[in-house]
């Protein structure tokens, strides 16, 4: 009987720690930031197929994304304590 009680207590403790870990992941996820925008030309028309670069100024890591048909881009999961530089290149012409 004593062994069953120990196994039950161990299982209860493990489930408690698993719940706390899941809560921490949700809290961390809620603190992450998103950058979104639209790439336009000089006449404010959307530029689809443009490449947008997002550089973390602290780590110098660069992420890139293509704009969709409406010129929109989005970067999510960003560190809220970092500064970022944003750069966009127009769509490449294909021959």
N, C-alpha and C positions, 0 to 999 in steps of 0.2 A: 504494500500500500504506500509506503514511503517513496518508492521509486516512481509510482504513478503521479504522486503529488509533485515531485521534482520535475518530471517531464511536463506536467501541466504548467507549472510556474515558468519553466524555460520557454515553452511555446507562447505563453502570455507576454513575456518580456520581449521576445523576438517580434511579435506582432505589434507591440507598442513602438519599438524602434523603427520598424518598417513604416508605420504610420507617420512618425516624426520625420523620417527621411523624405517621404512623399510630400509632406507639408513644406519642407525646406525647398524642394525642387519647384513647387508651385510659387513659393515666395520669391525665389531667385528669378523664375520666369516672368513674374509680374514686374520685376524691377528692370528688365531689359527694355531697350528702346527700339523704335522703328523710325526710319527716314523714308519718306516717299515724296514724289513730286512728278512733274511733267516737263519733258524737254520740248521746247518750241523753237521755231525759226524766227527770223527778224519780224515777220508779220504775225507772230503769235499762233502760227499753225503748228499742230503737233508733229513731231518727228518720230515716226515709228522705225524700229531697227537701229536706233542709236545705241552706243555703248556708254554706260555710266559707270564711273570708277569711284569707289569710296575708300579713302585711305585713313587708317587709324593713325593719328599723329604721334601717339605714344609708342606704338609697337611697329609702325611702318608697314603693317599688313594691309594688303589691298584686296578688296572684293569688287567684282564687276557684275553687271547685269545688262541685259538688252531691254529697251523699251518696247512696250506692246503696241498694238495698232493705234492707241490713243496717245502715244508718247509717254505713258506712265511707267514709272519704275518704283521699286520698293526694296529696301534692305531692312531685315528684321533681326532680332536677337543681338542688338548692339549694346556694348558696355555704356552705361549712363555716365560713367566717370571719365570718359575719354573724349578728346576733341577729334573731329573728322574733317577731312578735306574732300570736296566733291568736284568731279570733273566729268564732262560729257563730250564725246566725239560724235559728230554727225554720222548718219547711215553711210555705209560704203556702197559705192556703185558697182554693180556686177556687170561684167562684159559678156 
